[in-house]
Amino acid sequence: MTASNRYFDDIFSTHVLIRDWLSGTANGAEKCAALLARFPPGFSMITPSGTRLDSAGLAAFFSSAAGSRPGLQMHITDLILLQEGSAGAVVGYREIHSQPGLETTERWSTVVYENAPDGRLLWRHLHETWVA
């Protein structure tokens, strides 16, 4: 079992928000705003298929994907703190998605965190790769 820290806790809580939003158990503009607040302007992402998203692209994705994955379950494992400093951290983890009637998918993810001046953790960059 991996020891908990504030970055690991944030990965878990962020994925609960994502799961709830995509599965349709959370809805409304305030729920989407709470989720998107973790991804600041300047955010970038490389999806498992190699698509590059910026913060506007991520917002558009979440806006259009609300409730699109009924029954979605997300499991986070293998968390590792790769680097930590006063500006933030880099954390790797394995993300497993399952949904009734669909094939389970797994990806390796790496998030670059930025520590905001107010103490919040911001996702500066996310890179995902399908598990072979």
Secondary structure per residue as TSV (DSSP state, phi and psi in degrees):
chain	resnum	aa	ss	phi	psi
A	1	M	-	360.0	136.8
A	2	T	-	-86.4	135.3
A	3	A	-	-64.0	146.2
A	4	S	-	-82.7	149.0
A	5	N	-	-149.1	177.4
A	6	R	H	-63.4	-32.5
A	7	Y	H	-70.8	-43.7
A	8	F	H	-62.7	-43.9
A	9	D	H	-58.9	-39.2
A	10	D	H	-67.8	-38.0
A	11	I	H	-60.9	-45.4
A	12	F	H	-62.4	-48.1
A	13	S	H	-68.4	-34.7
A	14	T	H	-65.3	-40.5
A	15	H	H	-70.9	-26.9
A	16	V	H	-64.8	-44.5
A	17	L	H	-61.7	-44.2
A	18	I	H	-62.3	-48.1
A	19	R	H	-58.7	-47.5
A	20	D	H	-63.5	-38.9
A	21	W	H	-67.0	-49.0
A	22	L	H	-70.0	-34.4
A	23	S	H	-78.6	-17.1
A	24	G	T	93.3	5.6
A	25	T	S	-81.1	-12.1
A	26	A	S	-126.0	137.3
A	27	N	-	-149.7	169.8
A	28	G	S	106.6	152.2
A	29	A	H	-60.5	-36.2
A	30	E	H	-68.2	-33.7
A	31	K	H	-68.3	-41.8
A	32	C	H	-66.4	-40.9
A	33	A	H	-62.7	-40.2
A	34	A	H	-63.0	-39.4
A	35	L	H	-67.4	-49.7
A	36	L	H	-68.4	-20.9
A	37	A	T	-63.0	-18.9
A	38	R	T	-79.8	-12.9
A	39	F	S	-118.0	98.8
A	40	P	-	-75.7	167.1
A	41	P	T	-54.7	140.6
A	42	G	T	94.1	-6.7
A	43	F	-	-60.6	146.0
A	44	S	E	-138.9	154.3
A	45	M	E	-147.7	142.7
A	46	I	E	-113.5	117.3
A	47	T	-	-75.9	166.3
A	48	P	T	-57.2	-28.5
A	49	S	T	-86.6	-0.9
A	50	G	S	96.4	3.6
A	51	T	-	-75.0	139.6
A	52	R	E	-99.4	130.0
A	53	L	E	-120.7	144.2
A	54	D	E	-106.4	-174.0
A	55	S	H	-62.8	-36.7
A	56	A	H	-66.9	-40.1
A	57	G	H	-65.3	-38.6
A	58	L	H	-65.6	-43.1
A	59	A	H	-61.5	-41.6
A	60	A	H	-64.2	-41.3
A	61	F	H	-60.0	-53.1
A	62	F	H	-62.7	-37.6
A	63	S	H	-59.5	-43.6
A	64	S	H	-83.9	-17.7
A	65	A	H	-99.7	4.7
A	66	A	T	-55.4	123.9
A	67	G	T	71.0	10.7
A	68	S	-	-78.5	-8.5
A	69	R	S	-131.5	70.0
A	70	P	T	-58.0	136.3
A	71	G	T	79.7	6.5
A	72	L	-	-58.4	133.3
A	73	Q	E	-120.4	139.9
A	74	M	E	-128.2	132.0
A	75	H	E	-124.3	133.5
A	76	I	E	-112.0	128.3
A	77	T	E	-138.1	175.4
A	78	D	E	55.1	39.2
A	79	L	E	-67.9	139.1
A	80	I	E	-144.4	130.7
A	81	L	E	-84.0	108.0
A	82	L	E	-84.5	-33.3
A	83	Q	E	-161.1	144.1
A	84	E	E	-145.1	139.3
A	85	G	E	-153.8	-174.9
A	86	S	T	-66.0	-26.7
A	87	A	T	-83.0	-21.6
A	88	G	E	159.9	-150.1
A	89	A	E	-157.0	166.6
A	90	V	E	-124.4	126.3
A	91	V	E	-128.8	135.4
A	92	G	E	-108.6	150.8
A	93	Y	E	-162.4	163.5
A	94	R	E	-104.7	135.1
A	95	E	E	-122.6	124.4
A	96	I	E	-118.1	125.3
A	97	H	E	-112.3	133.5
A	98	S	E	-135.5	149.5
A	99	Q	-	-149.5	138.3
A	100	P	T	-51.9	128.8
A	101	G	T	80.3	1.1
A	102	L	S	-121.5	158.4
A	103	E	-	-68.9	139.5
A	104	T	-	-70.0	138.0
A	105	T	E	-118.8	149.4
A	106	E	E	-134.2	144.3
A	107	R	E	-142.7	150.2
A	108	W	E	-92.6	133.9
A	109	S	E	-128.0	146.5
A	110	T	E	-131.9	124.5
A	111	V	E	-113.8	136.3
A	112	V	E	-101.4	117.1
A	113	Y	E	-95.5	146.4
A	114	E	E	-119.0	131.8
A	115	N	E	-84.2	115.5
A	116	A	-	-74.1	153.2
A	117	P	T	-56.4	-28.9
A	118	D	T	-85.6	5.1
A	119	G	S	95.8	-10.7
A	120	R	-	-70.1	153.6
A	121	L	E	-96.9	128.2
A	122	L	E	-115.4	136.8
A	123	W	E	-82.7	105.9
A	124	R	E	-83.0	-39.9
A	125	H	E	-150.8	143.7
A	126	L	E	-133.6	130.9
A	127	H	E	-125.6	124.8
A	128	E	E	-120.3	141.6
A	129	T	E	-136.6	132.8
A	130	W	E	-59.0	141.5
A	131	V	-	-76.4	130.4
A	132	A	-	-79.9	360.0
